[in-house]
Amino acid sequence: MPIKSQAQRRKFAELLVEGKITPEVYERWNREAGAKELPEHVRPKAAKKKATRKRTTKAKAKPKARARSTKKKR
């Protein structure tokens, strides 16, 4: 699978310097990408969501007692 962005190319170069991958692996991935112009990142970074303030709810009012009818039921 070739390298798809400049960021990936930098990351693989860093891994090569740290000794986590072999030079053959780096060359294989880099060769497959070729000399074409690569984007900085494969996809744009997701926009951060704005922090929302936690709303406090007011205590619910108790329902009013029903007015009692003065008429007697028969």
C-alpha positions in Angstrom: 0.0 0.0 0.0 1.6 3.3 -1.0 2.0 6.4 1.1 -0.9 8.7 0.5 0.1 12.0 2.0 3.1 14.1 3.1 2.2 13.5 6.7 2.4 9.7 6.2 5.8 10.1 4.4 7.2 12.1 7.4 5.8 9.5 9.8 7.5 6.6 8.0 10.7 8.5 7.8 10.5 9.1 11.6 9.9 5.3 12.1 12.9 4.5 9.9 15.2 6.8 11.9 13.9 5.2 15.2 14.6 1.8 13.8 11.0 0.6 14.1 10.8 -0.3 10.4 13.5 -1.5 8.0 14.8 0.6 5.1 13.3 -1.9 2.7 9.8 -1.3 4.0 10.3 2.4 3.8 11.6 2.3 0.2 8.8 -0.1 -0.9 6.1 2.2 0.4 7.8 5.4 -0.8 8.5 3.9 -4.2 4.8 2.9 -4.7 3.8 6.6 -4.1 6.2 7.7 -6.8 7.2 11.3 -7.3 3.7 12.6 -7.6 2.6 15.6 -5.6 0.9 14.3 -2.4 -1.6 16.3 -0.3 -0.5 17.3 3.2 -3.1 15.1 4.8 -5.4 12.5 3.3 -8.6 14.1 4.7 -9.0 17.4 6.5 -9.1 17.4 10.3 -12.5 17.3 11.8 -13.7 20.6 13.2 -13.8 20.7 17.0 -17.2 20.9 18.5 -17.8 24.0 20.6 -18.0 23.2 24.3 -21.6 23.4 25.4 -22.5 24.6 28.8 -24.5 22.2 30.8 -27.9 23.7 31.5 -29.4 23.4 34.9 -33.0 22.6 35.0 -35.4 24.3 37.3 -37.2 22.2 39.8 -40.5 21.1 38.3 -43.4 22.8 39.9 -45.9 20.4 41.6 -49.2 20.3 39.7 -51.9 22.4 41.3 -54.5 20.5 43.3 -57.8 20.4 41.4 -60.5 22.6 42.8 -63.1 20.4 44.4 -66.5 20.7 43.1 -69.1 21.9 45.6 -71.8 19.9 43.9 -72.5 16.5 45.5 -72.6 13.5 43.3 -75.7 11.5 43.4 
